[in-house]
Amino acid sequence: MKKKAVDCRKISMNGSANLLQVPQTIIIGVRKGGTRALLEMLNIHPGIVVAKAEVHFFDWDENYQKGLGWYCEQMPVSVPGQITVEKTPGYFTSLKAPGRIHDMSSSIRLLLIVRDPAQRVISDYTQVLYNRKERHKPYEPVEEILVRNGRLNAKYKAVQRSLYDVHTATWLQLFPLHQIHIVDGDVLIRDPLSELQKVESFLQLPPRIKPSNLYFNQTKGFYCLHAAGRERCLDQSKGRPHPAVNGTVLGQLCHYFREHNRNFFRMVGRTFNWC
């Protein structure tokens, strides 16, 4: 049974009771795992309202010090019975976020979307690469960042973010596994409806997202949304082509993640088709 979220403020609009409330569900990560796509797709459901921006309340001290009232003000207006969802992928790798979220609500439901960790590293690098190109700043080829003196550069932040077992262990110290739903980001790209239906079930919502809400855009190369008579695709920063990566370097990356992946599989009780 869904636990009611804390009401921050009641708002009277058009004679109905509207609320600002802290989220009952947070998408905690992972960065470059498909968090924006997941949020936009869930927003189709009439029982869900979403915070559009990444709030960074629980991982950034300067925001957390503003207090829960400030956090509430960043949430969308909802009506009774709707679930408020926030997403900030930086929470997953933050040491402070799990405890702070637990202090707010120990019964909150968490969504973690993961994808092949090696591909996630390349996607992470790609975002930085495009940002540096747009600002006309120099950049290193991905191979030079990933390999130092013939060895994999495990200290590279993008590699550290892909150690799912390490970060999940921190969350499991405070939240039981049944409160954390793992979304397969690779499947979400290929067959989004199947993953969204699992999320609806996890959130104890009636199934409202239909095949007609999703269509494959041949030009963009990924699924777009159709709801309330409108069509919508993610912005152009999503689905950027990855740079070609030397096969030997990619092999080193996959080898490094292999044991971490096995640990993660044991933690969550399921396996994924990763390198």
ZAZA-929736 format. One record per residue: residue in one letter; x, y, z of N, C-alpha, C, O, CB in turn. Coordinates in steps of 0.02 Angstrom, whole numbers, plus 50000, padded with zeros to 5 digits. Glycine has a CB too. Example, Ala and Ser with C-alpha at 12.3 -4.5 7.8 and 13.67 -1.06 7.14 Angstrom:
ZAZA-929736
A506604971650390506154977550390506604983550390507124983450423505654977650452S506424988850354506844994750357506455000250394506705005750402507044997050286
end
This chain:
ZAZA-929736
M500424994050000500005000050000500445006250000500915006750040499525000050061K500295011049955500715016949950500645021250012500095022650036500535020849887K501225023450037501225027950094501165035150068501495036950019501865027150137K500755039050099500655045950078501285049950090501605049450143500055049050116A501465054050041502055058250048501895064150093501305065750105502295060749979V502415067450117502325073250159502065079050117502365080750066502995075250193D501505081950136501235087750101501625093950123501655095550183500475088650115C501915097350075502285103450091501825109450094501895113850136502845104550041R501355109550047500905115350044500295113450004500345110049953501265121450012K499715115450026499095114449988498935120749949498995126349975498505112550035I498735119749888498595125349844497885124649817497685119149796499105125649785S497505129949819496835129749793496835132449722497005138249710496345133849837M496655128149674496635130149604495995127549573495855121549575497255127749565N495605131949544494975130049511494525126049557494155121649535495135125949448G494545127749621494105124549669494315117549691493955114349730493425124149640S494895115149668495125108449687495735108949732496085114049734495295104249624A495845103549770496415103349816497035101049778497045095449753496275098749877N497545105249774498175103449742498735103749794498685107449843498325108249682L499255099849781499775099049831500465100149802500585098949743499735092249863L500915102549844501625101749833501845096649884501725097549944502025108549839Q502165091249863502365086149910503055083349892503265083449834501845080449912V503405080949942504045077849928503925071449889503395068449896504445076349994P504395069249849504275063449806504155057049845504455055849898504865062449761Q503715052949819503645046049844504125041449807504245035749829502915043649836T504395043849751504855039949710505405044449684505275050049662504485036549652I506015042049687506585045749659506975041149612507125035449629507045048349716I507125043749553507585040349507508295042349529508495048149518507445042149430I508655037849559509295039549591509885038849543510435041049560509405035149651G509795035949485510355035249438510195029749389509645026949388511015033749475V510715028049347511385030649347511465035949293511075036349246511885025049338R511965040049301512135044949250512265041449184512605036349182512755049149272K511995044249130512045041549062511765034449057511985030549016512765041649040G511275033049101510965026449098510275026549066509985021349053510905023649167G510015032649053509345033349025508855036349073508245035249067509095026649002T509095040149122508655042849174508155047949144507575048049164509065046249229R508385052049097507925056949067507385053549026506805055449028508315061949024A507585048548987507085044748948506575041448993505975041648980507435039448904L506815038449047506355035149094505875040149124505275038749129506745031649149L506115045949145505685050949176505155053449127504575053949144506105056849201E505365054949065504895057449016504365052248998503785053848988505265059648952M504575046048995504095040748979503605039649036503005038649024504465034148964L503835039849098503385039149155502895044949160502345044149186503785038549220N503095050649135502675056549138502035055849096501575059749102503055062649115I502025050749053501425049349014500855047049060500275048349048501565043948960H501045043549114500545040549159500165046049197500475050349226500885035649209P499505045849196499125051049231499195050949306499035055849340498395050349214G499445045449333499545045049405500225047549428500395046949487499445038149428I500615050249382501295052549398501385059849377501165061749323501815048149363V501695063749419501935070449401502685070549415502925067449462501555076149440V503065074149373503785073849378504095080749387503845085749360504085070449317A504635080949424505045087049428505475087349365505845082649350505495087049494K505415092749329505745093149263506505093649269506865090749228505485099149225A506755097249319507465098349325507775093649376507445091349422507615105649344E508425092349367508785088549418508905093149478509235098349471509465085749390V508655091249536508645095749593509305095749632509495100849660508075093949640H509645090049633510285089349670510205091749742510645095149769510835093449635F509665089749773509545091749843509955087449891510245090049939508805091349860F509975081049879510275076449928511015075449918511355072649962509925069849925D511285077549861512005076549849512415082949851513025082749859512115073249783W512085088749845512445095049848512305098549914511725100249929512255099649788D512825099549954512745102650020512405109450016511975111050058513415103350054E512585113449966512305120149962511545120049951511205124749972512635124049906N511285114949920510565114249912510245111049973509715113149995510405110149849Y510575106050001510285102550059510215107350118509745106750158510735096650078Q510665112050123510635116950178510055121750172509885125250220511285120850182K509735122050114509155126350104508535123450137508035126950146509035127450030G508555116950154508005113950192507475110650149507435111650089507695119050235L507055106650183506535102850150506015107250117505715105550067506215098150199G505895113050147505415117750118505625119850048505215120250003505325123850163W506275121350041506535123249975506455117449926506275118449868507275125349980Y506605111349949506545105449907505825104649882505715103149823506765099149945C505355105649926504645105149907504465110149852504075108649807504195106249968E504755116049857504605121249808504855119449738504625122349689504905127849829Q505305114649733505555112449668505115107049637505225105149579506265109849675M504625104649674504195099249650503595101949611503405107749620503955095049709P503315097849567502725099949529502095099649572502075096149622502645095649467V501595103449552500945103049585500625096349568500635094249510500495109049564S500335093249617499995086849607499305087049638499145091649676500405080949637V498895082149621498245081349653498275075149697498705070849686497675080849599P497835074649746497835068749789497815062249749497415061549703497255068949837G498255057549767498285051149732498835050649680499015045149659497635049849700Q499105056449659499655056249611500315055149647500415057249704499675062649571I500775051849612501455050749637501915056049608501925057049547501705043549619T502295059349651502795064149629503455060549621503675056949665502845070049680V503775061649563504415058449548504945063749534504835068349495504345053549487E505515062849565506095067149552506655062749527506705056949545506315071049615K507095065549485507675061649462508295065949464508315071449436507565058749391T508805063349497509475066249497509975060549496510095057549548509585071049559P510275058949439510715053149435511335053649478511665048649493510925052149365G511505059749499512085060649543511985057549612512475056349648512235067849551Y511355056049630511235053149696511555046249703511795044549757510485052649708F511565042349649511795035349654512505034749680512645030349721511745032049586T512945039049658513645038549678513825043049738514395043149760514085040349620S513335046549765513445050949822513445046949887513015042749898512915056449825L513925048249930513955044849995513435047750044513225044350090514655045350025K513235053950032512775057350078512045056150060511605056050104512915064750079A511895055349996511205055149973510795049550005510225050850025511185054349899P511045043350011510625038050040510365039750110509775038950124511005031650043G510805042050153510595043750221510115049550223509635049550262511195045350264R510235054550183509795060450182509105058650156508595060950183510105066050139I509075054550104508425052350078508065048050130507465048750140508505048450012H508435043650163508135039350215507865043550272507335041950300508665034350242D508205048950290507965053350343507305056650323506875057750366508485058850359M507225058150260506595061150236506035056050235505485057350257506695064250166S506195050050208505685044750203506025037950198506355036450148505225045950141S505945034050249506245027350249505865022450205506115017050190506275024650320S505255024250185504835019750145504805021750071504415018850033504135019450173I505205026550051505185029049982505375023449934505765018949951505665035049974R505105023649874505275018849822505785022049775505715027749754504635016649782L506315018249760506875020849721506915017149654506805011149650507535020149760L507065020949603507165018149536507895019049516508165024549518506695021449484L508215013549497508905013649475508925010749405508765004849396509375009749524I509125014649356509165012249287509895011149270510305015749277508825017149236V510065005149248510765003449233510815001049161510324998749131511024998049282R511405001549134511554998949068512254996049069512614996649119511495004549013D512444992749015513114989849011513624994949036513685000349006513274987648938P513994993349089514434998349120514995000849074515195006649079514744995549181A515234996549029515744998848982515455003948933515765009048919516044992848943Q514865002548907514535007348862514345013648898514345019048869513915004148830R514175013048963514005018949002514615023649008514545029749007513745016949072V515205020649015515825024649018515915028548954516075034448955516435020049031I515825025248897515915028548833515395034048824515555039348797515865023448775S514785032848845514255037848842514425043848886514305049548867513575034848862D514695042448945514905047748991515445052048958515405058248959515175044649057Y515935048748928516475052348893516185056448835516385062148824517005047348867T515705053548798515415056948740515085063448760515145068448724514905052348706Q514735063548817514415069748839514935075148853514855080848833514005068448903V515475073248887516015078048901516335080348836516485086248828516545074848948L516445075648790516755077148726516355082548688516635087448665516825070848683Y515695081448682515285086248645515265093048680515265098248648514565083548638N515245092948747515245099248784515895103148771515875109248763515155098048859R516455099648770517095103048758517145105548686517425110948673517685098348774K516885101648639516895103848569516475110048560516685114648524516635098248524E515885110248591515445116148585515765122448613515635127948590514785114848620R516195121548663516535127348694517235128448665517615132648689516595126348769H517385124748612518035125348578518615124248626519115127748623518095132248545K518535119348669519055117548717519405111148694519105107048660518765116648788P520035110348712520395104248692520115098148727519815098648781521145104948706Y520225092348697519985086148727520465080448709520805080748658519255084448704E520485075448752520895069648740520485064048708519895063348724521225067148806P520775060048664520425054048640520265049548698520645049348747520845050348586V519725045848693519495041748749520025036448768520095034848827518845038248732E520385033848719520905028848734521445031648779521705028148822521205026148670E521625038048768522155041148809521935042348880522345042548926522385047648777I521285043248889521015044248957520945037448993521095036949052520335047848955L520725032448955520585025948986521205021849001521195017649046520125021948941V521735022948964522345018948973522935023548989523085028148951522495014548910R523265022149045523865025849065524425020849075524375016149114523735030049131N524975021849038525555017349043525355010049033525615005649067525885018149111G524915008948986524725002148968524204998949014523984993349001525314997848968R523995002449066523514999749113522875003849113522885009849100523804999449184L522315000549127521675004149130521695009349185521905007949241521094999149141N521465015349169521445020749218520805020149259520295023349245521475027649182A520845016049311520255014749353520035020749393519485020849421520385008949400K520465025849398520295031849436519875036849396519605041649424520925035249460Y519815035649331519395039949289518685039949316518395034549328519415037549214K518395045849327517745046349360517205042349325516785039249357517525053649363A517225042149259516715038449222516755031049237516245027649240516795039549147V517365028449248517445021449267517175020349338516815015449350518195019349263Q517335024849383517095024249452516335024249456516045020749497517385029849495R516025028249414515285028649414514965022049391514385020749407515045034349370S515335017949355515065011649328515175005749375515015000149358515375010149262L515445007049434515535001649483514875000849522514815002949579516135003149532Y514394997749489513714997349517513694993749584513314995649628513264993949468D514104988649592514104984949655514324989249713514034988849768514544978749649V514834993349702515094997549756514565002549779514455003349839515725001349732H514235005749733513745010849751513095007849777512785010549823513605015349691T512885002249747512274999049770512334996749842511854996949880512094993149725A512934994449861513044992149930512884997649980512624996250034513764989749939T513045003849963512905009450008512155010350017511925011650073513225015949981W511775009649963511045010549967510725004750006510245005750043510745010949898L510994998749997510694992950030510824992850105510524988950141510964986649999Q511274997050128511374997650200510775000950234510665000050294512015001650215L510385004750195509825008450223509145006350195508635006750229509915015850212F509145004150132508505002550099508504995150080508974992750049508395007050037P507964991550098507914984550076507824984250000507574988849969507324980950111L508044978749971508034978049899507324978749870507254981149813508314971349879H506814976849908506134977349881505904984549871505394985849839505644973749926Q506284989449898506124996449887506524999549829506435005349813506255000449950I506944995549799507354997949743507194993749681507304987749680508124997549760H506924997049630506774993549568507314995049517507485000849505506074995549540I507604989649488508124990449439507814990349369507484985549350508654984849446V507924995749332507694996249263508274994649217508824997249225507405003349248D508164990249168508684988549120508694993849066508254994149023508554981449089G509194998149068509235003749021509335001548949509115004948903509775008349040D509684995948939509784993448871509124991048841508994992048782510304987748871V508704987748882508044985548859507584991548848507184991648801507724980648908L507634996548891507215002548885507305005748816506825008548788507375007648940I507905005448789508035008248723507685004148669507395006948622508785008448709R507704997448675507454992948622506704991548629506344991148579507824986448624D506474990848691505784988848704505534992448766505444989448819505734981048714P505414999048760505255002948820504625000848856504605001248918505195010148800L504124998548820503484996948853503574991548906503284992048960502974994748801S503964986448892504044980948940504354983449005504144981249059504474975448910E504834987949001505144990649061504674995349098504664995449160505794994249044L504294999349062503825004049093503275000349129503045002549182503535008749041Q503044994749102502524990849135502784988049202502404987549250502294985049089K503414986149205503704983749267503734989349319503634988149378504404980849256V503874995449296503895001149342503195002649368503115004049427504205007349308E502705002549324502005003549346501834998649401501525000549451501515002849286S502014992349393501864987249443502234988749508501944988149562502054980249417F502874990549503503264992149563502964997949602502954997949663503994993849543L502715002949566502415008849599501685007749617501355012349643502475014849553Q501425001749605500744999949621500245004649587499755006849617500635000149697L500385005949524499955010249483499575005949433499845000949409500355015749448P498965007749416498615004149363498975005149297499255010549285497875006549358P498985000049254499325000749189498975005849144498405004849124499374993949153R499325011149128499035016349086499475018049026499245021348979498925022549127I500095015849026500535017248969500435011748917500515005848931501295017548992K500245013848857500045009148804500545009148747500955013748741499345011048778P500515004048703500955004048644500865010348602501345012648571500814997848602S500255012948600500125018948559500475025148585500525030148550499375020248556N500725024948648501085030648676501815030948654502155035948669501055030348751L502055025848620502755025348601502815023648527502475019248503503125020148644Y503245027148492503375025448423504115026448407504445030848434502935029848376F504365022148363505075022448346505185027748292504895027448238505335015548323N505625032548307505785037848260506405035648219506955035448245505915044548298Q506295034048156506835031548114507395036648106507985034748101506565029648046T507225042948104507735048148094508195048748155508805048948148507405054948080K507895048848214508285049548275508595042948298509125042848329507855052348331G508265037448281508535030948299508335028648368508645024048395509265031148295F507825031748398507575029448463506835030948469506545034348426507965032748521Y506535028348522505815029148533505645036248555506005039348595505565024048584C505095038748529504815045148550504125043948580503875038348581504775050148490L503825049248605503205048648644502615051748607502675056648571503295051848712H502045048648618501415051348591500895051048647500695045648668501175047348527A500685056948671500195057148725499815063748722500095068948703500545056348794A499185063448741498755069348742498765073048675498755079248673498975074148799G498785069248621498775072248554499415075548533499425078948481498235077148552R499945074748571500585077948554501135072748547501125067548581500775083148608E501595074148503502185069848494502785073448523502865079448515502285068048420R503215069648556503795072748590504385067948589504315062048604503615074748662C504965070548571505585066748573506065070048622506015075948637505905066148502L506535066148646507055068948688507475073748647507495073248585507505063348719D507815078448681508185083648644508785080648608508955074748617508405089248691Q509115084748568509645082448524510265079948560510685076648530509835087848477S510325081548625510905079148662510855071748679511345068648699510985083248727K510255068848669510155061748683510275057648620510115059848565509455060448711G510565051848628510675047448571511255049548527511275047648469510065047048531R511725053548554512295055548515512715049448496512795044948537512725060648553P512985049248436513415043648417514055043448458514365048648470513575043948342H514245037548479514855036748518515465036748471515415034448414514835030248560P516035039148494516635038548454516845031148450516715027248495517215042848484A517165029448395517435022648389517975021648442518395026048452517725021348316V517965015948475518435014548528518865008448508518605003448485518075013248596N519515009048518519965003548504519734997248539519584997248599520675005348526G519694991648501519434985348528519824982848588519534979848633519414980148475T520474983848588520894981548644520714985448707520674982548762521644982348627V520624991948699520444996148757519754994148783519654993748844520455003648738L519294993048738518624991048759518644984348795518284983248843518144990748699G519074979948772519164973448805519434974248875519224970648921519624969048765Q519914978848884520174980148951519634982748997519594980849056520754985248948L519204986948970518664989849009518174984349031517974984049089518294995248969C517994980148984517524974649000517824969949052517484967749098517344970748936H518464968349044518804963949091518804966849162518694963349211519524962449069Y518924973349166518944976649231518264976349266518234975449327519154983949224F517724976949228517054977049258516784970149274516294969549311516584980649212R517094964949247516794958249250516624956149321516054954049334517254953249219E517094956549368516964954349436516484959049472516064956849511517624953849476H516534965549458516064970249487515354968749463514874969249502516254977549468N515284966949400514624965249373514334959049409513744958949427514664963949298R514764954049418514534947949453514304949549523513794946949547515084942649454N514664953849558514464955849625513784959349624513354958149666514994960449657F513694963749574513064967349568512494962549554511954963249582513114972649512F512604957649510512084952749495511864949049557511274947849568512334947749442R512354947149599512194943649661511794948149708511324945849741512834941249697M511974954449711511624959149756510894959949739510464960049783511964965949753V510754960549674510064962149652509674955949631509074956449616510084967149595G509994950249629509644944049613509434943249541508934939849527509064943449656R509804946249494509654945549424510274946949383510754949949408509074950249403T510284944849321510854945949278510664950349219510084951149202511144939249254F511174953249188511084957549130511564955349075512084952449089511184964949148N511384956749013511784954648956512314959848941512254963748893511344953348894W512834959948983513374964848975514004961348952514064955248956513494968649040C514484965248929515114962348904515514959348962516064956748951515534967748868
end
